[in-house]
Amino acid sequence: MNEAGNKNAGPGLYLLTPVPCEQVQRSRQMILAAAEAVHPGRAAVLGAGKCTEIPLSELAVRFDKVLVCDVDASTLEAGIAAAMLSDAARAKLDVRFDDLTGVTEPLLRGIHQILSEASAPEAAIERMVELVESQPLPGAGLEDKYDLVVASCVLSQLHFGLLHRSADLFARKFGDSGQLPRSERWAQTLYDMARRMEARFIDDLAGMLAPGGMICLSATAQMCDIRLNKAGQWASAGTYRMLRTQDLTDYLDKRFTIVAGNRWHWVARPPQEPGDTGRLFDVQALVLRASP
């Protein structure tokens, strides 16, 4: 990321030239352009979160109905409130608090049951692995067709609920020993499940598209932790891949035609003073149509 401004400052440390955060502006521009190019019938915003980079008020004006979906009810409600919609626009929203994978809650219930019966962490991990590996993926369960489908920076986060909440359950049972995070077997199982969730989500996007519709798909393909130094540079230990590939187009197949593509920086918690930390994400974005 920001390769032109990178300097290797020694083993394990890179210095980056600070860049502006473009997430909100560039995301909204892309979504609005796609919205203007499709029939103003139904739109869907998946993993909407706080809706910060989603032009929700504009979508509610243009489309007859707007599905807004996120697993976190309080976050989504806050995002809708921040959009300051008119009563007429608010009435167009179909708000759902759903897990887009369809499997996080069943798996966590199963893990809770395993841990309640377990006496040894090693045996518990093995049973957790078997449970996750055998779990089919039903998908989001959204059967309607939409003229515009927006999935903003959700692809890399589909497995986060399972990752973090299973770790919390394990720590409550066996203490904060770090045994679960150190388990290569469990790490590989979560990695494989994340890839399965991503593939299923792409299938769901394809299935939701109405004839002539468009998909706005963006994802945080890579990220790095940053720290502001006294020279005004960002110091980073390096970049981490957040998806199975560094190129979002690798998720596409013959079902999709690329209409437009873009790429920008998203700076979460931009460091203001020396010593402050933040995160720099490489956002890749695509506008897609169904292939003829």
VOPAGU-2260 file (C-alpha; in pm, 1 decimal, decimal comma):
REM VOPAGU-2260
SITE   aa  ch    i         X         Y         Z
SITE  MET   A    0       0,0       0,0       0,0
SITE  ASN   A    1     121,1     350,9     -80,9
SITE  GLU   A    2     429,8     188,5    -232,6
SITE  ALA   A    3     573,8     510,8    -371,2
SITE  GLY   A    4     601,2     654,1     -22,2
SITE  ASN   A    5     737,9     348,1     156,2
SITE  LYS   A    6    1087,9     323,8     301,3
SITE  ASN   A    7    1235,8      25,5     475,8
SITE  ALA   A    8    1363,4     158,8     808,7
SITE  GLY   A    9    1522,1    -164,3     921,2
SITE  PRO   A   10    1420,2    -522,3     991,4
SITE  GLY   A   11    1046,0    -547,3    1049,1
SITE  LEU   A   12     974,0    -173,3    1019,6
SITE  TYR   A   13     853,6      37,3     726,1
SITE  LEU   A   14     799,6     412,2     710,6
SITE  LEU   A   15     499,3     535,8     512,6
SITE  THR   A   16     408,3     878,3     385,6
SITE  PRO   A   17      69,9     962,1     544,0
SITE  VAL   A   18    -226,3     956,9     307,9
SITE  PRO   A   19    -577,2    1101,8     344,7
SITE  CYS   A   20    -872,0     878,8     425,2
SITE  GLU   A   21   -1085,5     847,1     112,0
SITE  GLN   A   22   -1328,9     582,2     231,7
SITE  VAL   A   23   -1645,4     785,1     279,3
SITE  GLN   A   24   -1615,6    1008,1     -27,3
SITE  ARG   A   25   -1504,8     743,2    -276,2
SITE  SER   A   26   -1750,6     480,5    -153,8
SITE  ARG   A   27   -2047,2     715,7    -170,8
SITE  GLN   A   28   -1948,4     833,2    -518,7
SITE  MET   A   29   -1930,5     477,5    -648,9
SITE  ILE   A   30   -2261,9     373,6    -495,4
SITE  LEU   A   31   -2447,2     681,6    -618,6
SITE  ALA   A   32   -2314,9     639,3    -972,6
SITE  ALA   A   33   -2436,5     279,5    -978,8
SITE  ALA   A   34   -2771,2     379,1    -827,3
SITE  GLU   A   35   -2829,1     629,4   -1106,7
SITE  ALA   A   36   -2760,0     361,5   -1368,8
SITE  VAL   A   37   -3020,7     105,4   -1258,1
SITE  HIS   A   38   -3397,5      82,7   -1226,9
SITE  PRO   A   39   -3507,8     260,0    -905,8
SITE  GLY   A   40   -3700,0     -33,5    -767,7
SITE  ARG   A   41   -3530,0    -221,4    -484,3
SITE  ALA   A   42   -3187,0    -174,2    -328,1
SITE  ALA   A   43   -3007,5    -382,4     -65,2
SITE  VAL   A   44   -2724,4    -276,2     164,8
SITE  LEU   A   45   -2558,4    -578,3     324,1
SITE  GLY   A   46   -2344,1    -545,6     634,6
SITE  ALA   A   47   -2443,2    -180,2     654,7
SITE  GLY   A   48   -2293,2    -116,4     999,3
SITE  LYS   A   49   -2289,7     254,6    1084,7
SITE  CYS   A   50   -2372,3     340,2     720,1
SITE  THR   A   51   -2089,4     595,7     728,1
SITE  GLU   A   52   -1977,8     526,0     370,7
SITE  ILE   A   53   -2332,1     447,9     250,2
SITE  PRO   A   54   -2541,7     732,7      98,3
SITE  LEU   A   55   -2847,9     600,0     276,8
SITE  SER   A   56   -3063,8     910,2     247,9
SITE  GLU   A   57   -3002,4     932,9    -127,1
SITE  LEU   A   58   -3080,2     564,0    -176,1
SITE  ALA   A   59   -3402,8     599,0      22,6
SITE  VAL   A   60   -3508,8     887,3    -200,9
SITE  ARG   A   61   -3424,7     713,6    -528,9
SITE  PHE   A   62   -3548,4     358,0    -463,4
SITE  ASP   A   63   -3895,8     233,1    -379,1
SITE  LYS   A   64   -3758,6      -0,6    -111,5
SITE  VAL   A   65   -3418,3     -31,6      57,3
SITE  LEU   A   66   -3316,3    -339,7     253,7
SITE  VAL   A   67   -3061,9    -249,3     522,1
SITE  CYS   A   68   -2905,3    -548,3     694,3
SITE  ASP   A   69   -2644,3    -595,6     966,5
SITE  VAL   A   70   -2584,1    -843,8    1246,6
SITE  ASP   A   71   -2526,0    -565,5    1503,7
SITE  ALA   A   72   -2862,9    -409,7    1584,1
SITE  SER   A   73   -2736,7    -118,4    1794,7
SITE  THR   A   74   -2474,3     -17,9    1537,7
SITE  LEU   A   75   -2721,5     -29,0    1249,8
SITE  GLU   A   76   -2986,2     164,0    1442,0
SITE  ALA   A   77   -2728,5     432,7    1521,0
SITE  GLY   A   78   -2630,8     451,8    1154,5
SITE  ILE   A   79   -2990,6     490,4    1042,4
SITE  ALA   A   80   -3048,6     760,6    1304,3
SITE  ALA   A   81   -2736,1     947,5    1189,8
SITE  ALA   A   82   -2871,0     956,6     832,9
SITE  MET   A   83   -3153,9    1183,6     955,8
SITE  LEU   A   84   -3408,3    1040,0     714,5
SITE  SER   A   85   -3745,1    1198,1     657,6
SITE  ASP   A   86   -4047,6     997,8     766,3
SITE  ALA   A   87   -4118,5     912,3     402,5
SITE  ALA   A   88   -3763,2     790,2     343,8
SITE  ARG   A   89   -3757,0     594,3     671,3
SITE  ALA   A   90   -4077,0     416,7     568,9
SITE  LYS   A   91   -3896,6     277,9     264,5
SITE  LEU   A   92   -3640,4      90,8     474,6
SITE  ASP   A   93   -3664,7    -281,6     537,3
SITE  VAL   A   94   -3435,2    -316,5     840,4
SITE  ARG   A   95   -3306,9    -662,1     931,4
SITE  PHE   A   96   -3064,6    -771,2    1200,3
SITE  ASP   A   97   -2926,0   -1085,8    1041,3
SITE  ASP   A   98   -2599,8   -1277,2    1016,1
SITE  LEU   A   99   -2513,7   -1286,8     646,9
SITE  THR   A  100   -2342,9   -1626,2     679,9
SITE  GLY   A  101   -2638,4   -1803,4     837,9
SITE  VAL   A  102   -2403,8   -2019,5    1047,7
SITE  THR   A  103   -2242,7   -1805,6    1317,1
SITE  GLU   A  104   -2515,7   -1846,2    1578,2
SITE  PRO   A  105   -2566,9   -2223,3    1524,8
SITE  LEU   A  106   -2191,4   -2278,8    1547,1
SITE  LEU   A  107   -2159,1   -2071,8    1863,2
SITE  ARG   A  108   -2442,7   -2264,7    2024,1
SITE  GLY   A  109   -2263,8   -2586,1    1934,2
SITE  ILE   A  110   -1933,3   -2456,4    2070,9
SITE  HIS   A  111   -2104,1   -2350,4    2393,5
SITE  GLN   A  112   -2242,9   -2702,3    2431,4
SITE  ILE   A  113   -1902,0   -2859,1    2362,6
SITE  LEU   A  114   -1733,4   -2638,4    2620,6
SITE  SER   A  115   -2000,3   -2706,8    2881,3
SITE  GLU   A  116   -1921,3   -3078,8    2853,1
SITE  ALA   A  117   -1542,2   -3050,6    2816,3
SITE  SER   A  118   -1287,4   -3112,8    3089,0
SITE  ALA   A  119    -968,7   -3073,2    2882,2
SITE  PRO   A  120    -891,5   -2791,2    2636,1
SITE  GLU   A  121    -726,7   -3018,7    2378,1
SITE  ALA   A  122   -1034,4   -3239,1    2349,0
SITE  ALA   A  123   -1259,6   -2933,9    2333,4
SITE  ILE   A  124   -1058,7   -2784,8    2047,2
SITE  GLU   A  125   -1077,8   -3109,6    1852,2
SITE  ARG   A  126   -1455,7   -3123,3    1888,8
SITE  MET   A  127   -1484,7   -2757,0    1791,0
SITE  VAL   A  128   -1279,5   -2826,8    1479,3
SITE  GLU   A  129   -1502,8   -3119,2    1384,8
SITE  LEU   A  130   -1814,9   -2907,4    1436,6
SITE  VAL   A  131   -1696,1   -2619,6    1218,8
SITE  GLU   A  132   -1559,9   -2845,1     944,5
SITE  SER   A  133   -1890,9   -3030,8     915,4
SITE  GLN   A  134   -2112,2   -2721,0     910,8
SITE  PRO   A  135   -2290,8   -2653,3     579,7
SITE  LEU   A  136   -2337,9   -2291,3     475,6
SITE  PRO   A  137   -2699,4   -2193,1     405,1
SITE  GLY   A  138   -2604,4   -1835,9     315,7
SITE  ALA   A  139   -2785,3   -1513,2     387,4
SITE  GLY   A  140   -3130,4   -1646,0     302,3
SITE  LEU   A  141   -3225,5   -1332,5     107,7
SITE  GLU   A  142   -3447,2   -1458,8    -171,2
SITE  ASP   A  143   -3573,5   -1130,9    -319,6
SITE  LYS   A  144   -3419,3    -970,3    -626,6
SITE  TYR   A  145   -3263,1    -625,6    -611,9
SITE  ASP   A  146   -3173,3    -364,9    -871,4
SITE  LEU   A  147   -2878,4    -248,5    -662,0
SITE  VAL   A  148   -2685,9    -460,0    -412,5
SITE  VAL   A  149   -2425,3    -287,8    -194,8
SITE  ALA   A  150   -2171,7    -490,2       3,0
SITE  SER   A  151   -1924,5    -242,5     148,6
SITE  CYS   A  152   -1617,3    -385,1     323,8
SITE  VAL   A  153   -1804,8    -684,8     463,3
SITE  LEU   A  154   -1639,6    -969,5     269,6
SITE  SER   A  155   -1331,9    -986,7     493,2
SITE  GLN   A  156   -1539,7    -965,1     812,7
SITE  LEU   A  157   -1785,2   -1249,5     763,0
SITE  HIS   A  158   -1598,5   -1479,6    1002,3
SITE  PHE   A  159   -1524,8   -1218,9    1270,0
SITE  GLY   A  160   -1821,9   -1309,9    1488,3
SITE  LEU   A  161   -1720,8   -1675,2    1498,1
SITE  LEU   A  162   -1353,5   -1589,8    1551,8
SITE  HIS   A  163   -1394,1   -1351,6    1844,1
SITE  ARG   A  164   -1696,0   -1497,3    2020,3
SITE  SER   A  165   -1562,9   -1854,3    2012,1
SITE  ALA   A  166   -1239,3   -1725,2    2167,3
SITE  ASP   A  167   -1439,9   -1552,6    2440,9
SITE  LEU   A  168   -1635,2   -1870,6    2516,0
SITE  PHE   A  169   -1314,8   -2074,3    2530,8
SITE  ALA   A  170   -1145,3   -1823,0    2762,6
SITE  ARG   A  171   -1442,5   -1828,4    2999,3
SITE  LYS   A  172   -1416,2   -2204,6    3024,4
SITE  PHE   A  173   -1040,3   -2257,1    3039,8
SITE  GLY   A  174    -904,7   -1913,5    3126,4
SITE  ASP   A  175    -702,2   -1673,8    2917,4
SITE  SER   A  176    -418,4   -1918,8    2855,8
SITE  GLY   A  177    -385,0   -1846,0    2485,0
SITE  GLN   A  178    -421,3   -2215,5    2406,9
SITE  LEU   A  179    -693,6   -2167,0    2146,9
SITE  PRO   A  180    -513,0   -1889,5    1953,2
SITE  ARG   A  181    -197,3   -2104,2    1952,9
SITE  SER   A  182    -377,1   -2405,9    1808,1
SITE  GLU   A  183    -270,7   -2446,8    1444,6
SITE  ARG   A  184    -556,3   -2691,9    1392,6
SITE  TRP   A  185    -812,8   -2435,1    1505,6
SITE  ALA   A  186    -644,2   -2155,3    1308,8
SITE  GLN   A  187    -657,3   -2362,0     989,1
SITE  THR   A  188   -1020,6   -2449,8    1051,5
SITE  LEU   A  189   -1115,1   -2084,2    1092,8
SITE  TYR   A  190    -912,8   -1991,7     784,2
SITE  ASP   A  191   -1095,6   -2253,5     578,3
SITE  MET   A  192   -1434,2   -2144,8     713,3
SITE  ALA   A  193   -1358,0   -1781,0     629,6
SITE  ARG   A  194   -1282,1   -1880,0     270,6
SITE  ARG   A  195   -1603,4   -2084,8     252,3
SITE  MET   A  196   -1804,2   -1792,0     389,0
SITE  GLU   A  197   -1653,7   -1559,6     129,6
SITE  ALA   A  198   -1734,9   -1794,5    -157,7
SITE  ARG   A  199   -2090,6   -1842,9     -34,4
SITE  PHE   A  200   -2136,8   -1467,5       1,3
SITE  ILE   A  201   -2034,1   -1413,1    -360,2
SITE  ASP   A  202   -2292,0   -1676,1    -458,5
SITE  ASP   A  203   -2554,2   -1487,7    -256,5
SITE  LEU   A  204   -2470,7   -1161,5    -433,5
SITE  ALA   A  205   -2515,0   -1325,7    -772,2
SITE  GLY   A  206   -2847,0   -1474,8    -666,8
SITE  MET   A  207   -2987,9   -1144,9    -540,3
SITE  LEU   A  208   -2935,9    -948,8    -861,1
SITE  ALA   A  209   -3241,0    -849,1   -1063,4
SITE  PRO   A  210   -3214,9    -832,7   -1444,6
SITE  GLY   A  211   -3023,1    -518,5   -1538,0
SITE  GLY   A  212   -2912,1    -466,1   -1179,9
SITE  MET   A  213   -2569,1    -383,4   -1040,9
SITE  ILE   A  214   -2356,0    -488,5    -745,6
SITE  CYS   A  215   -2126,3    -247,2    -560,7
SITE  LEU   A  216   -1870,5    -474,4    -397,2
SITE  SER   A  217   -1583,8    -332,7    -194,7
SITE  ALA   A  218   -1345,8    -510,0      40,2
SITE  THR   A  219   -1046,8    -444,1     261,6
SITE  ALA   A  220    -801,1    -669,9      84,9
SITE  GLN   A  221    -501,5    -568,4     297,9
SITE  MET   A  222    -432,0    -370,2     613,8
SITE  CYS   A  223    -146,7    -253,5     832,1
SITE  ASP   A  224    -116,3    -105,8    1179,2
SITE  ILE   A  225      43,0     238,9    1177,4
SITE  ARG   A  226     205,6     461,9    1439,8
SITE  LEU   A  227     285,6     828,9    1390,8
SITE  ASN   A  228     649,8     913,4    1460,7
SITE  LYS   A  229     807,8    1249,1    1548,3
SITE  ALA   A  230     909,3    1303,0    1185,2
SITE  GLY   A  231     545,0    1294,0    1076,3
SITE  GLN   A  232     570,8     951,2     913,4
SITE  TRP   A  233     368,9     639,4     975,3
SITE  ALA   A  234     572,4     345,5    1103,4
SITE  SER   A  235     438,7      -2,3    1027,0
SITE  ALA   A  236     555,5    -358,4    1079,1
SITE  GLY   A  237     407,8    -454,8     742,1
SITE  THR   A  238      90,3    -541,0     557,5
SITE  TYR   A  239    -149,6    -825,1     635,5
SITE  ARG   A  240    -374,5    -990,5     379,2
SITE  MET   A  241    -738,6   -1001,6     492,4
SITE  LEU   A  242    -881,9   -1217,1     212,5
SITE  ARG   A  243    -768,0   -1532,7      37,1
SITE  THR   A  244    -609,4   -1313,6    -229,7
SITE  GLN   A  245    -479,8    -959,8    -265,9
SITE  ASP   A  246    -697,1    -902,4    -574,4
SITE  LEU   A  247   -1074,0    -876,2    -534,6
SITE  THR   A  248   -1129,1    -978,4    -896,7
SITE  ASP   A  249   -1005,3   -1328,2    -807,9
SITE  TYR   A  250   -1345,8   -1387,9    -645,8
SITE  LEU   A  251   -1529,1   -1335,1    -973,4
SITE  ASP   A  252   -1625,2   -1590,5   -1235,1
SITE  LYS   A  253   -1817,3   -1592,9   -1562,8
SITE  ARG   A  254   -2139,0   -1492,2   -1384,7
SITE  PHE   A  255   -2008,0   -1136,6   -1345,2
SITE  THR   A  256   -1906,8    -854,9   -1578,4
SITE  ILE   A  257   -1698,2    -571,8   -1435,2
SITE  VAL   A  258   -1850,2    -230,4   -1510,5
SITE  ALA   A  259   -1602,3     -22,8   -1311,0
SITE  GLY   A  260   -1322,9     -66,1   -1060,5
SITE  ASN   A  261   -1145,1     155,0    -814,0
SITE  ARG   A  262    -907,3     150,6    -521,0
SITE  TRP   A  263    -850,6     384,3    -228,2
SITE  HIS   A  264    -714,5     422,5     124,5
SITE  TRP   A  265    -923,1     392,8     438,5
SITE  VAL   A  266    -748,7     528,3     747,3
SITE  ALA   A  267    -920,5     411,6    1065,3
SITE  ARG   A  268    -841,5     629,9    1366,2
SITE  PRO   A  269    -585,4     851,3    1187,3
SITE  PRO   A  270    -293,4     919,8    1424,4
SITE  GLN   A  271    -284,1    1283,1    1534,3
SITE  GLU   A  272      10,5    1300,4    1774,7
SITE  PRO   A  273     345,5    1116,0    1781,3
SITE  GLY   A  274     290,0     776,4    1934,9
SITE  ASP   A  275     -75,9     757,5    1830,5
SITE  THR   A  276    -174,9     441,6    1644,1
SITE  GLY   A  277    -428,4     366,1    1375,1
SITE  ARG   A  278    -494,4     132,2    1085,3
SITE  LEU   A  279    -451,6     171,8     711,8
SITE  PHE   A  280    -672,3     -39,4     485,6
SITE  ASP   A  281    -633,5    -102,5     113,1
SITE  VAL   A  282    -989,9     -89,0     -20,5
SITE  GLN   A  283   -1064,6    -243,4    -358,1
SITE  ALA   A  284   -1402,3    -173,7    -515,1
SITE  LEU   A  285   -1591,1    -313,9    -812,7
SITE  VAL   A  286   -1919,9    -237,0    -982,8
SITE  LEU   A  287   -2058,9    -554,6   -1138,4
SITE  ARG   A  288   -2338,7    -664,7   -1368,8
SITE  ALA   A  289   -2460,8   -1013,3   -1444,0
SITE  SER   A  290   -2292,3   -1146,5   -1756,2
SITE  PRO   A  291   -2520,8   -1191,2   -2057,5
